[in-house]
Amino acid sequence: ARSRKNSHNVQINRLHGAQLPKGSWSLPWIGESFTLYRQGPSKFYSQRIASYGRTFRTHVMGRPTIATSTPEATRFVLATEQKSFAVFYPPSISSLISYPPSVSQEMKARMMKTTRDSMRSELLRDKIAAADRITRWVLSSWDKQPFVVTFQETQKLAFHVVFDFATGMTPSPETMQMMDDYSYIVKGIGTSMQFNVLGTSYHMALQKKQQILEAFLRIVKRRRLQKSKEKCQLDIMMEVENDNGEKISDDQLQFQLYGMMFAGSHSSAVLFLWLVKFLGDNQQILQQVKAEQDTIRRRKISPEDPLSWMDIVNMPFTSTVIQETLRLANVVSFITREATEDINYEGVLIPKGWLVQLGIGSFHLSPEYHKDPLKFDPSRFQAPAKPTAFSPYGTGPTMCPGRELVKIEALVFLHYLVTTYSWESIRSKNGIDYWPNPIVKGGLPIKVSKLMT
Ligand code: HEM
């Protein structure tokens, strides 16, 4: 403790009086991880903010940490990303999602750039048709069932839309198997986050990771042989070259696909689940969404006509519902970085090697930034009162490249959901499972009824 204190004093002098914020470390080594995982991020942050202010000291993920929950600090950390902060995952999570050393930083950066580019390109518009097809496929099975578990359905939907975008593959027993395998990865991460022990579900996840990677290798090799007219992200990545003009290898591609599916499918499924939950709980807003979507459907000549790009950009009210759901549900509640040098952020010392945890979910739910923050009120996103304290996808150079795809998926889903079905929750009370992303406990079973057209 003495040497730690001394080294901080040196840093304090070097950083012109910057000081560690108030806070608590609770138990040595374990720190406050258990409390965070038991309480959930919202309560953890609000309790500490009440005692110490919006920036406080804690100890989570095995490291001393500065937790901060302001939009300004979030922008500062994420915008200066490359220089002073590095992406951080605890070792157990890192072994489930990180690239192996054989994938060079340069290649990784190039692949990420092509992913970002294609998420802004024609490819994205072309994928409306696939999102349309997949949504109808998922929702058509509801006809035959008296009730469905919402989260199972939104997982199927989200996985297949992102999978189609990534590989050009339509739903099949092979894709269903991979979806199932991915659920073990999510479970492994959720459990290792909460319990700090690498138990059965973690080891199972490591095995599943291997199986998924092998499946991706087969998919890459197959796609090289059978090119299709309809382009996918994999086709674009296959053309990526490094500075020496060498093309990306198949094993690098398999990791890129693995990472993209990991980043994209579970998070989207969680968002769609909350869309169903919040709309079900707010019938008046549901009616407004339905009015907007009925107008679009009525303009179609045949009931089989798919949605077009023009339809997608003509859904302003439904778009605010998606933003409000992202604000209130907080699919990602914090973003973590490691300081790679000592930093003085407005008088707060962030020592080298410490973590910075950016509590985006906490400022989304704070009355300091959003009036009546716990109320589901999409109108807060109508111009000109658009909130600025809103970063569900992060910000700066690592801001989520998938956000436009998510928006398209969500709009297509809501269109078919509200024009085809009414639903009600089977349980009157539902808790929340927070890890690794918050979901309604039990996955929200609902009773569905087909609407008369
Ligand atoms: C509701 C759905 C989603 C949410 C809330 C979400 C949120 C985020 C956030 C907060 C980050 C930034 C993390 C950081 O800076 O450390 C991120 C990064 C990322 N997301 Fe998403 N995401 C979603 C869907 C998707 C989808 C559909 C895809 C791909 C198809 C995707 C691909 C990625 C990738 C590849 C990164 C890493 C970017 C980088 O490291 O430069 N995400 N996402």
Residues whose N, C-alpha, C, O or C-beta is under 5 A from the ligand:
A	BS01	HEM	V162 M260 A263 G264 S267 S268 L271 V331 V332 I335 P392 Y393 G394 P397 T398 M399 C400 P401 G402 L405 V406
